[in-house]
Amino acid sequence: MQFTNIIYLVIWAVLAAYCIYSARKLSPILYVLGGFFVFMFGWRLADTLLPVSLFTGVYNIIFRAIAVIFLVVIIVLYIMVKRKSK
């Protein structure tokens, strides 16, 4: 395992835990954002442990598609919450 992979794993895990913990106090959108960070953690962990590189070729396209879907859902939820609070 490379040092940078370990750093990324720690970053994604800490961000996921913080978002899920803070969701009760701040906003339910953080549950979705925490799920996104859990996905990022899992993808990086699988990339580190498997002999196949998950950040090249078709796997990279799948990764980007899932990331875009997560981010679009987060943006839509954010807009809905902001409009509802006005």
TIVEX-294816 format. One line per field, with one value per residue (C-alpha): x negated, y negated, z negated; chain. Coordinates in steps of 0.02 Angstrom, whole numbers. Example, Ala and Ser with C-alpha at 12.3 -4.5 7.8 and 13.67 -1.06 7.14 Angstrom:
2
xx	c(-615:-684)
yy	c(225:53)
zz	c(-390:-357)
drentor	c(A:A)
END
This chain:
86
xx	c(0:-64:-69:46:178:176:194:343:425:408:474:629:665:649:757:891:894:901:1043:1147:1117:1159:1314:1426:1377:1357:1452:1510:1417:1260:1319:1311:1143:1081:1140:1039:884:916:924:760:681:742:685:511:499:549:423:288:328:372:241:348:334:507:454:420:525:706:694:647:801:911:830:859:1039:1079:991:1089:1253:1211:1164:1320:1430:1339:1361:1547:1576:1483:1589:1749:1700:1653:1817:1914:1830:1877)
yy	c(0:-172:-311:-423:-286:-274:-463:-463:-320:-414:-576:-494:-397:-551:-657:-521:-502:-691:-716:-574:-634:-816:-774:-770:-946:-1034:-957:-787:-824:-777:-596:-592:-680:-557:-416:-493:-495:-314:-271:-363:-269:-102:-135:-189:-39:80:-4:21:202:269:304:208:19:-55:-228:-181:-124:-72:-72:-256:-294:-199:-291:-461:-420:-370:-525:-639:-556:-583:-764:-802:-726:-829:-990:-956:-918:-1077:-1183:-1102:-1135:-1316:-1350:-1266:-1372:-1537)
zz	c(0:44:-83:20:29:-161:-176:-56:-151:-315:-238:-163:-323:-434:-318:-311:-500:-527:-401:-471:-650:-607:-506:-659:-711:-543:-397:-333:-171:-264:-269:-80:-80:-211:-98:44:-65:-116:70:99:-46:19:196:139:23:163:279:149:109:282:415:542:552:523:581:763:909:888:698:701:807:684:538:619:663:484:417:535:483:299:328:430:293:161:261:292:108:58:175:109:-72:-36:54:-86:-220:-134)
drentor	c(A:A:A:A:A:A:A:A:A:A:A:A:A:A:A:A:A:A:A:A:A:A:A:A:A:A:A:A:A:A:A:A:A:A:A:A:A:A:A:A:A:A:A:A:A:A:A:A:A:A:A:A:A:A:A:A:A:A:A:A:A:A:A:A:A:A:A:A:A:A:A:A:A:A:A:A:A:A:A:A:A:A:A:A:A:A)
END
